[in-house]
Amino acid sequence: MTNKQPQNPLHGITLEMILTSLVEQYGWEELGQRITIKCFTDNPSVKSSLKFLRRTPWARKKVEELYQKSVGKDA
């Protein structure tokens, strides 16, 4: 059984890859300004942010949307 997802622009990209890319591109301070969530503004780390984003669908969606805009992929 093949799990092809041609309509999913994030297929094969992990949340950790997305977050790491955004932190490299924007830095924690600007990322916290673009998406105002405490895990980006108060003592941020990839580990704590991933934990929060995995449990919080609305925040994960905002991060995924910013990533798609930053790499030019359609949402």
C-alpha positions, -999 to 999 in steps of 0.1 A, spaced: 0 0 0 15 33 -11 7 65 9 10 91 -19 -4 125 -11 1 146 -42 -23 173 -30 -4 178 3 24 203 -1 38 193 33 40 156 26 73 142 37 82 173 57 82 168 95 71 194 120 107 196 133 120 203 98 94 231 94 102 246 128 140 244 123 137 261 89 116 289 103 139 295 132 169 296 108 151 320 85 135 344 110 150 337 144 130 332 176 123 369 181 108 375 147 90 342 147 74 351 180 62 384 164 48 367 134 31 340 154 24 352 189 26 321 210 44 318 243 67 289 232 83 313 207 86 343 230 94 330 264 126 310 266 121 293 233 135 259 222 128 235 194 119 207 219 94 228 239 79 243 208 75 209 191 57 196 223 33 225 222 27 225 185 19 187 185 -8 192 211 -22 225 197 -37 222 162 -45 259 157 -8 268 164 5 240 143 -16 253 114 -3 288 117 33 275 117 26 253 86 10 282 68 40 305 75 64 278 63 44 274 31 45 311 25 82 313 33 91 286 8 66 296 -18 44 265 -16 6 269 -20 -14 263 12 
